[in-house]
């Protein structure tokens, strides 16, 4: 008896189910016995690899592709439409939906604060194209992205494409990026400025004790010093009518504080001001202890010299990082800052594409990179950024301040990237945020400060909860995935070379 026959006998198959003869007279029974074997082995949970040894090519193909979600096949998929809605998350955040000829659709997000038209103008460039060719489409449209929110359209489309491909092949997005390093993704909880130590303690208790987060980030801005005489130099000139240094002030005024780059305000922090900011960190550390990492952000617009002075004053508190203390594009200044301080330095949420991260990484100007997937280029480009940083000994945290759509895109990318530290969650205080979506495999979106990775749910692993999203549409645009025919026609030659 052959090994194959012994294997079949262990399954309890009858003699006529075994494949013993190759004669012409037994061809029909042989075909039937093979089909019977596959039917029984599927029911009994036999590994697919064992079945491959006994099946002809056509049976092998049928067995290995039976879970593909398709009306015809992925190779016949075509993009037929792009639609959108605008939510109130982080003030104004748009979600896009890309439809196909087979009923499969993908969800993407235009970064918080960005115009949905960044995505809509790309519609004419992708209609009729197979969405499974993600890299080809990305290379076609990436010229229309830019730094910060100007990249929102390109990244939103890229997210939606991976969602479609995952659904077409019935695999999670992380699998398409090369597999996963982790089954759950650590989150860091953004904690906004508080009006008092008591209010700060309340916010922290909610995050740590009620929600179970294991990493916090606090805002630490010079605007906190506005009522302390002698804490700052040259702020009266920049304050608005309410006496604030408003980071997101009049966007149409190029001379406003918010629109003036850090080196050009000539705001300085006095020793008294440094003591005031250090006291804010002291208050948090006394409540938090040192078991939980504490990051910091939103310092205000001042130059490199004041950044170094502030960093040195805070070193005793062992902060996890100093974030965006100067503008990201000043590579040499970041190198000077990083060399001067023991606290890790971090930037990246406004950087588009790997090529713009490389100067910082190549000279170790930062200790940690911090891409926002809705700006950096989407899932695959952010994975490439993380891998490149890993080769240079640089870790990667991820910025995220959007809806659960970009959040889940970040979760898939984080799971597939080895040097990942933590992903930001910026909407902890919005009780309805998680209910904007439903998971397609029934898992909770977040459990005790960790995002749950969909291990089998295809694509991003979420669907919109339509009724909840409709309750939180932006008042300037209450439409909900209405047709967008005005964006169907391409009216320019996009080639960038002669």
Secondary structure as GFF3:
##gff-version 3
##sequence-region A 1 498
A	DSSP	alpha_helix	3	10	.	.	.	ID=ss1
A	DSSP	three_ten_helix	15	17	.	.	.	ID=ss2
A	DSSP	three_ten_helix	24	26	.	.	.	ID=ss3
A	DSSP	alpha_helix	27	44	.	.	.	ID=ss4
A	DSSP	alpha_helix	48	52	.	.	.	ID=ss5
A	DSSP	alpha_helix	57	64	.	.	.	ID=ss6
A	DSSP	three_ten_helix	74	76	.	.	.	ID=ss7
A	DSSP	beta_strand	79	87	.	.	.	ID=ss8
A	DSSP	three_ten_helix	89	91	.	.	.	ID=ss9
A	DSSP	beta_strand	93	100	.	.	.	ID=ss10
A	DSSP	beta_strand	105	110	.	.	.	ID=ss11
A	DSSP	alpha_helix	117	120	.	.	.	ID=ss12
A	DSSP	alpha_helix	123	126	.	.	.	ID=ss13
A	DSSP	alpha_helix	134	141	.	.	.	ID=ss14
A	DSSP	three_ten_helix	142	144	.	.	.	ID=ss15
A	DSSP	three_ten_helix	148	151	.	.	.	ID=ss16
A	DSSP	alpha_helix	152	169	.	.	.	ID=ss17
A	DSSP	alpha_helix	173	176	.	.	.	ID=ss18
A	DSSP	beta_strand	184	191	.	.	.	ID=ss19
A	DSSP	alpha_helix	197	205	.	.	.	ID=ss20
A	DSSP	pi_helix	206	210	.	.	.	ID=ss21
A	DSSP	beta_strand	215	219	.	.	.	ID=ss22
A	DSSP	three_ten_helix	222	225	.	.	.	ID=ss23
A	DSSP	beta_strand	232	233	.	.	.	ID=ss24
A	DSSP	three_ten_helix	262	264	.	.	.	ID=ss25
A	DSSP	beta_strand	268	269	.	.	.	ID=ss26
A	DSSP	alpha_helix	271	288	.	.	.	ID=ss27
A	DSSP	beta_strand	293	297	.	.	.	ID=ss28
A	DSSP	alpha_helix	304	313	.	.	.	ID=ss29
A	DSSP	three_ten_helix	315	317	.	.	.	ID=ss30
A	DSSP	beta_strand	322	323	.	.	.	ID=ss31
A	DSSP	alpha_helix	331	340	.	.	.	ID=ss32
A	DSSP	beta_strand	345	347	.	.	.	ID=ss33
A	DSSP	alpha_helix	354	362	.	.	.	ID=ss34
A	DSSP	beta_strand	368	372	.	.	.	ID=ss35
A	DSSP	alpha_helix	373	376	.	.	.	ID=ss36
A	DSSP	alpha_helix	379	391	.	.	.	ID=ss37
A	DSSP	beta_strand	395	399	.	.	.	ID=ss38
A	DSSP	alpha_helix	404	415	.	.	.	ID=ss39
A	DSSP	beta_strand	420	425	.	.	.	ID=ss40
A	DSSP	three_ten_helix	434	436	.	.	.	ID=ss41
A	DSSP	beta_strand	437	439	.	.	.	ID=ss42
A	DSSP	beta_strand	446	447	.	.	.	ID=ss43
A	DSSP	beta_strand	450	452	.	.	.	ID=ss44
A	DSSP	beta_strand	462	464	.	.	.	ID=ss45
A	DSSP	alpha_helix	466	471	.	.	.	ID=ss46
A	DSSP	three_ten_helix	485	487	.	.	.	ID=ss47
###
